[in-house]
Amino acid sequence: MPKITVGLAMTLLIIGNIIGVFSDALIKTLPADTAIYQFVLFRQLTAVLILLPFCLFSNKQSLFAGLKWHFIRGHIWLLGAIFMVFALGALPTASAF
């Protein structure tokens, strides 16, 4: 992995936090009868589309290294995303942000 500067790392961190807040705000604007799993599916598909170019240009041997652990981590993250949507839907707006 190439070394990046501290400034670039901070910029990426800020962009990631802005995207996270935008996602939380989007969850708060959903109507109460919205299908939670459909929202999580579209969120997962968006993440795959964002990561796909990085996977296509990476080393193919290192891409599948530790696949079992990535599979387990991905499922734990998926459950966390589902529970996060439920929790943000139940919290008042001021508490969610």
C-alpha positions in Angstrom: 0.0 0.0 0.0 1.5 3.4 -1.0 2.1 5.8 1.8 -0.2 8.8 1.9 0.3 12.2 3.5 -1.4 13.2 6.8 -3.3 15.9 4.9 -4.8 13.4 2.5 -5.6 11.0 5.3 -7.4 13.8 7.2 -9.3 14.8 4.0 -10.4 11.2 3.5 -11.5 11.0 7.1 -13.6 14.1 6.8 -15.2 13.0 3.6 -16.1 9.6 5.2 -17.6 11.4 8.2 -19.7 13.6 5.9 -21.0 10.6 4.0 -21.9 8.9 7.3 -23.8 12.0 8.5 -25.6 12.2 5.1 -26.5 8.5 5.4 -27.9 9.0 8.9 -29.9 12.1 7.8 -31.3 10.1 4.9 -32.4 7.4 7.3 -34.2 10.0 9.5 -36.1 11.4 6.5 -37.5 7.9 5.5 -41.2 7.4 6.2 -42.1 5.0 9.0 -43.5 2.4 6.6 -40.3 2.2 4.5 -38.8 -1.3 4.1 -35.6 -1.3 6.2 -34.1 -4.2 4.3 -34.6 -2.5 1.0 -32.7 0.6 2.2 -29.9 -1.6 3.6 -29.7 -3.5 0.2 -29.3 -0.2 -1.7 -26.7 1.0 0.7 -24.7 -2.3 0.3 -25.0 -2.1 -3.4 -23.7 1.4 -3.4 -20.7 0.4 -1.3 -20.0 -2.4 -3.7 -20.1 -0.1 -6.7 -17.8 2.4 -5.0 -15.3 -0.4 -4.1 -15.5 -2.3 -7.4 -12.9 -0.1 -9.3 -10.4 -0.6 -6.5 -10.9 -4.4 -6.7 -10.5 -4.5 -10.4 -7.1 -2.6 -10.3 -5.7 -4.5 -7.3 -3.4 -7.5 -7.2 -5.6 -10.5 -7.7 -3.7 -12.7 -5.3 -4.0 -10.3 -2.4 -7.7 -9.7 -3.2 -8.7 -13.1 -2.0 -6.3 -13.4 0.9 -8.2 -13.9 4.1 -11.5 -14.3 2.3 -13.1 -16.2 5.2 -12.4 -13.3 7.6 -13.7 -10.8 5.1 -16.9 -12.8 4.7 -17.4 -12.9 8.5 -16.6 -9.2 8.9 -19.0 -8.4 6.1 -21.9 -10.2 7.7 -21.2 -8.6 11.1 -21.2 -5.2 9.4 -24.4 -6.0 7.6 -26.2 -6.9 10.9 -24.8 -3.7 12.4 -26.1 -1.6 9.5 -29.6 -3.2 9.9 -29.6 -2.5 13.6 -28.3 1.0 13.0 -31.3 1.8 10.7 -33.7 0.5 13.4 -32.0 2.5 16.1 -31.9 5.8 14.0 -35.5 5.3 13.2 -36.4 5.1 16.8 -34.3 8.0 18.1 -35.4 11.6 18.0 -33.6 13.7 15.4 -31.6 15.7 17.9 -30.3 12.5 19.5 -29.4 10.9 16.2 -26.9 13.6 15.2 
